Amino acid sequence: MPRNPAVAELIKRACQERGWGPSELARALGLAECGDPRRPQRQHARRWIEGERTPGHWWPYIAQVLALDPEAINLSERTPAAPHTDTVASVLHLGRSDVERREFILASSGYALSALGLPDMDSITRRTKTALPGAVRVGQGEVAAVRHMVKALGDSASELGGGHSRHLAVRYLTQDVAPWLEGHFTEATGRDLFAATSQLVHLAGWMAQDEGDTPELRGLAQRYYAHSFRLAAEAGDPELSATALRGLAVQCVDLGYRAEAVQLGEACVEYGRHLDNPRAVAYYEATLANAAAQDDDRRMATKHLALSETAISKPTAAAGDSWAAHYSPGRWAHESGMILSRLGDLDAAEEHLHLALDIHGLDRRRTRAIVLADLGGVRLRRGDIDGAMATWRDFLGCADGIRSVKVQAALQDMRVRLRRYTGVPEAQQLREQVARISSVPALSVAGDKPVLQPISPAPPEGQPTSRCGVHAPRGPTPHFTDKDHHARLSRVGAGRRGPGATSPRAGTGSRLQGQVVRPGSGRRT
């Protein structure tokens, strides 16, 4: 690859900031690429630092370990970087590279707020004055079209997983929305258009994160979330800005960047502090509670879990179209249950997960599948083996056909945990079902040889099941009144504690009074 002194200067400066020499850089690159610290050799790293050579194959890994912009490899030594990168041009380049698979984008460890890039707060005003003569005229009809497509694509993804329609979302951005972003519009319309595009770009990031756990998909998700944040900030929308930061915080939790997740969670809360939307406030407070729990900070986790409970308890006006507006009490109950599980309160965790399933209408297949998988895991940890297997059987009824990394991870986790119950026929049947769904052969141990087992039989004839494979009640579907709803929540908040026991759960009792959340209000987990 041709020598590029500008890239060498970036590498050298980043190594100096970390106190690294060629040996440390080479070791970090080997671990990032294949887990072998002996790859590449020290002299190769020295040549990249000194500018004697420009990395080719190793560049994505250099960008990853040094938290550099992967696109910096294309820098010209004669052209200094502009103080602001045009967000529209940058996000369209990202989308086209995604569709055409021109670049290999890795997630970097640069999740600090300063690494997101400064939003160009004058970009909309500038675009109203510099549109080309032949550009299309854009009004509220085009803004409404973007919002409608975000909802349609989001509903599809929440039902079947992010892997089903991600490229549809990206192509809609690059082919349909792109001419509007570069068209003629007033400043007010421009702000609405940037805000709607921020939601579309956030959805593309969520889909990439949900589609798989490869380095490329992680990198795409990170870049889409960062661009969503910049578009929202340039539109002057604090709720969408906070939601984009939440996406990055969740990704940090998944990748094990615990300190960065807490920092981003705190930024979410700060952006949402003055919003007149209790669901959004609950959304961001729960994000910080989850990040703190993953960071083993019990005090911070319980504090913000209680604040999220207070917010979700408040009455809400008519649901809006934003991502945070779809954070229903059912989704809150699920997220809170998993935070409580992380903090060790398994009784409260199980009751919150039951609350999410039984009252709040988690009617999306993907969401319901994930809650069932989590509930089975909590039951197993509590020693309820029969309950875990029954729940996991329901989970398998939901999981078939869903393209989601969370569902696939839950299938693998379940299969591994069932290996210890080799003498239990139902456990083996469940493992066989997992193998059929995930297209991996199911094995049981007979002596020293693995033996393929037949597929488990169908459920007994006459057993009613819902479309998710969950055992359906006989007779009409029960209707929960406000009184029933509040009584159930109060029992969840009170929990099952013995004398003198302590609990990290939020508050002394749930306060979701007077809200009956109808099916269909949940969106994406």
N, C-alpha and C positions, 0 to 999 in steps of 0.2 A: 504494500500500500504506500502511496506517496507520502513523503515526510510532511508533517503538519506541525510547525512550531507552536501554534496556538493551542492545539490539543496537548502537546507535551507540557506547556506552561500550566494548563489546568491540572494535569496529573501531578506535576511537581508541587504545585501549591497545596493541593489537597493532601498529599503525603506529608508535607511539612507541617500542616495544621494538626495532623495526627501523630507527629513524631516518628513517621515511618521512613525506613530506607528501603532499598530494593528487596532485601530478605523478607521484611514484613509484608510488603505488597505482594510478593510472589506467594507467600504462604496463604494470605487471605484469598488470592485468586484461585489457588488450588482447592481450597475448602469450598469456595463458592461454586466452582465448576463441577467437581466430582467428589469432594470430600477428601482428596489426597493433597496434603500440604506440600508435597514434593513437586507438584506441577503448578506453574511452569518453572523453569530454571531462573536462578537469581539474575544472571546476565541479561536475560530477556527483559525483566522488570527494569534493570538499570538503563537499558537502551530506550525504553519508553519514557522514563523519567527525564533522561538527558536529551530526548528529541532525536536520537540517532535513527529510530524507527517509529512508525505510527502503528499501533495495534490494529489488527483485523479481527481474527476470531476472538481475541481476548477482550475486545472493547466493551461488549455488553457487561461482562463481569467486572471490568475496571469501573464502569459507570455505577454498577451496583454497590461495590464495596467502598467506593469513594464518594457515593451520593452525588454523582455528576449527572447532568442532563444527557440522556443517551443520544440526543440529536447534536450534541456538541462535536461529534466526529465530523460533521459536515461544515464546521466553522471555517471561514476563510481567514488566512493570516493577515490579509490586507483590509478586512472589513471588521471594524470593532463592533461589539455587540451593542444593539440599541438599548437605551435605558428602559424601554417598555417593549415587550413582544406583543404584537397585535393578537389578541385572544381569538378573534374570529378566524384569522388566517391559520393560527396554530391549531385550533381544534378541527378545522376542516382538513388540514394536513394529516392530523392524527387519524381522523376517520377514514380518509382515503388510503392511508398506509395500512389500516386495519383491514379494510375490504380487499385491497389488492395484495396484502401480505408482503409489502415491500421491505419492511423493517422488522427486526427482532427487538422488541421492547421488553426490558426487564424492570421489575419493581426495584427501586433503590431504597436504601435505608434512610433517605433524606425526607423524613416525615415532619420535620420541624416546620412551623408556620412560615418561617423565612424562606423555606425551600419551595413554597408554592408559587413564588413569583408575585411581583406587585401588580395588582389589578390596574388597568389603565382607565382611570375614572373619567377621562375626557373622550373615551373612544366613541360613545354613542353620539355625543355632540359633533365630533369630528366627522363621523360617517353621514350625518344629516347634511353636511356641507360638501362632501367629496364624492358622492355617488356618481358613477359614470352616466353619460347621457342616455344610454340604452338600457339602463337598469330598470327592473320591474318596480311598480309602485306597490307598496305594502301597507295594509291597513289591519284593522282588528279581525277581519275575516281570516287572514293568514295566521294571526296569533291564535285564534280559536282552533284552527286546523291543527296546529302543533300540539296544543293542549289535548285535543281529542285523540290524536295519535298516541300521545304519551299514555293516556288512560287505556286505550285499546291494547297497545303492546304490553303495558304493565299488567293488565288483567290476564293476558295470555301467559306472561312469564310467571305470575304468581300461581297460576293453575298448573303449568307444565314444566316450570323451571326456566332459568335464564338461558340455557343452551338451545332452546327451541327457536327463538326469534331475535337473537342479538344482532345478526347481520341485517335483518329487516330494519331494526332501529338505526343502525349505523348508515345504511344506504338511504334511509329517509332523511337523515341529517345531511349527507353529502350531495344528494341529488335533488331533493325537494326544498329543504330549508336553506341550503347554501345560497341560492339566488335571492332569497328574501333577506338574508343577513347582509347581502351586498347590494340591496335595492334602495329605493327612495322611501323614506319614512320620516314622520315627525319624531321629535325627541320622546314624547310620551309613548308613541307606538314602539319606538326603538327599545325603550325600557321594558315594555311588556314582552316584546319579541325576545330580548336577551334572557328575561326571566323564564319564558316558556322553553327556550333552547337549553337553558341550564337544567331544567327538569329532564329534557330528552337526553342530554349528555350524562346526567347522573344515572338515568335508567340504563344507558349503554354501559356505564361503569359497573353498576350492580349486576347486570347480565353477565359481563365478563367475569366478575368475581364468583358468580353462582355457577358458571358453566364448567369451570375446572380449576385445578390447583397447579397448573403449569407455570413456570416463570414468565412466559409470554402473556398469559391471561392475567396474572397478578400485575404485571407491568402495565397492561392496557387499563385495568381497573383503576390503578393509581393515577394514571395520566388523565383518564376521563373525569375522575372525582376532582382532581386539581383544576381542570378546565371548567367544570361545573361551578366550583367555588368562585373562580375569577369572573365568569359570566354573571353569576348572581350578585357578586360585589359591585360589578360595573352597572348592573341594573338597579342597585340600591335596595336589594331585597334581603334583609337580615335572616329571615326564616330559611330561604333557600341556601344562603351562605352557610348557616349552621347545619343544615341537612347534608350539604356536601362534605363539611368537616366531619360529620358523624360517619359518613361512608368511609373516610380515611381512618377514623378511630377504630371502627369495627375491623378494617383490614389489618391495622396494627395489632389488634388483639389476636387475630387469626395467625399472624406471622411471628408473634412473640415479642413485638416491640412494645413492652409494657409501659415504659416511661413516656414514650411518644403518644401512646393511646390515652394516657391520663391527661397529657398536655392538650391534645386535640379535644378530649371530652370537656375539659375546662373551657376551651374556646367555644365549643357548642353552647354550653350553658351561658356564657357571657353574651354571645350573639342573640340568644333567645330570651334573655332576662326580661326585656320590656315588651315582649310579644303579648298581644291580647288573644292568645290561643292556648288554652290549658293543655290540649293534647300535644302541641308542639313542645311546650315546657316540660311535660312529662317525658316525652321522647328523648330530649337532650339530657335531662337529669338521670334517666335510666341508663343512657349511654355512659355517662361519667361513673355511675354506680357500678356498671359492668366492668369498665376499665379498671376501677379501683379494686374491685374484687379479684380480677385477674392479677393485679399487682400485689395481692395479699394485704391490702390496706383496709382492714375491717371497719375502722372508724369512718373513713371517707365513704366507703361503700354503703354502710347503713344510713349515714346522714343523707346521701343523695337518693337512696332508694325511698326513704321516707318522704323526701321532697317530691319525688316523682309520683308517689301514691297520693299525696295531697293534691297535686295538679290534676291527675287523671280522675279524681273524685269530683272535680268541679263540673257543673253543667256546661255543655258546649252548644254553641249556636249551630246552625245548619252546617253539615260537613262540607269543607271546601275540597278543592282538587289537588292541593299540594300533597307531597309525600307525607309530611308530618300530620296533616289533617286526617290521614287514614290510620293513625296509631290508635287503635281501638282499645278499650279495656281488656279485651281478650288477648291482644298482642302484648299489652302491658303485663297481664297475668303470666303469660308464657315467659317473657324476659325476666320478670321478677322471680319466677320459680327457679330459673337457671342461676340467677345471682345467689339466691338463698341456698341452692345446691352447692355452689362453689364455696359458700361460707359455712357449709356443714349442717344447715338446718334442713334435713331431708324430709321431715314431717311437713313443714310449711311449704317446702318445694313441691311435694306431691300434691298438696291441696291447691296450690296456685295453678299447677298444670291441669288438674281436674277442672278448676274454675274456667280456664281457657277453653277446654274442650266441651264442657257440659252446658255452659250458659251463653257464652259470647259468640257462638256461631262462626267458628273458624271454618268456613265452607270452601276455602281454596285447598285443592288437593295437596299442593306442595307444603303449605303452611301446616295443615292438619297432620301430614305425614311426619314433619319435623317434630311437632309437639308430641305425637305418639311415640316416636323414637326416644325422645328425651324422657318421657314418663316411664317407658320401659327401663331405661338405664337407672333412673332414680329408684324405681321399685326393686331392681336387682341389688342396688347398694343397700337398701333397707332389709334385705334378706327375704323379700317376697318373690320367690322364684316363679311360682305359678302365675302371680299377677304380672310379672315381667314378661313371661312368655305369651300370656293372653294379649297383652298390650302390643307386643312386637308382632303378633299375628295380624292384628288390626293395622299396624304400621305397614306391613308388607302389602296389604290390600290397597293402600294408598300409593305406595312407592312405585309400582310398576308403570313404566312409561315416562317417568319424570326425569328430566335432564338437569340435575342440580348437584353441585359438588357436596352440598350439605346432606342431601339424601344418600348419595353414594358413600360419603364418610360414615353416615349412620349405619348403612348396610354392612360396611366392613367392620365397624366397631362391634356391632351386634354379633356378627359371625365369629369374631375372635373370642368374645366373651362366652359364647355358647360352647366353645371347645372344651371347657372344663366339665361340661355335663354330658360326657360321652355315653353314660348309661341311661340317659333320659330320652325316650323315643321322641317326644315332642321337640326337644332341642335339636335332634338330628333332622327332623322334618323341616324345622325352621331354617336350618342351615342349607338344606337342599333348595328351599324356596328362594333364599338369598342368592344362591348360585344361579338359579334360573333367571332371576331378575337382572343380576349384574353380569350375566354371560360368563361366569367363572365356574368350572366344575366343582361340585360339592364332594368332599372326601370324608370318609369315616375311617377309623383305624381298626383293622382286624389283624391282630398279630403285628407284624412289621410292615405289612403292605397296605397302602391306601386303596380303598375299594370304592368305586362309584356306586352310589345308592340311587334307587328309583325315585322319581318325583313323588312328593307326598300326595295323598289322595285329596280329592275335592272336599269342601266342607260338607257336613251331613245334609242330606236333602231336607228341605223345609226350613232350614235356618235362615231367617231373613237377614240380609246385609244391605248396608247403604252403598252408594256409588263408590265410597272409599274403602269398602270392605269392613267397615266398623259395624259391629252387631247392632242392628236397629231395634228399637223398642217395638213390641207388638201393640197394635192399636194406634190411635191418633197421636201425632207429635205433641208433647206437652207444651203448654204456653206458660212462660214464667211471668208472673206479675211483679210489680215493683216491690211488693212486700216479700215475695219469695226471693227475689234477687238480693235485696239488702240482707235478709236473714242468712243466705248462703255466704255472702261476702263477709259478714260478721264472724261466722264460724271459721272461715279461712284465716281472717286476721287474728282470731283468738288462738287458733292452732290447737295442738294436742301436747301440752307440756305437763310434766309431773311437778310435784312440789319442789320449789327451790331451783328449778331449771331456768337457765337463761337462754335467750334466743336472739340471734342477730337480725330477725325479721324487721321490716319497716313498720314502725308505729305499734300501737296496741290493738288496733282493729282496723279493717279496711273501711273506707268511708265513701265507697262508690254508691251514693244514695240516689235513688230515683232514676237510674239509667237502665233501660233495657236495650241492649245493643242488638239490632236485628242482623240476621245473616246477610253477608255481602258487604259489611262495613270494613272488614279486614282487608289488607292489601298485601304487603310484602314483608317478610321477616328478614 
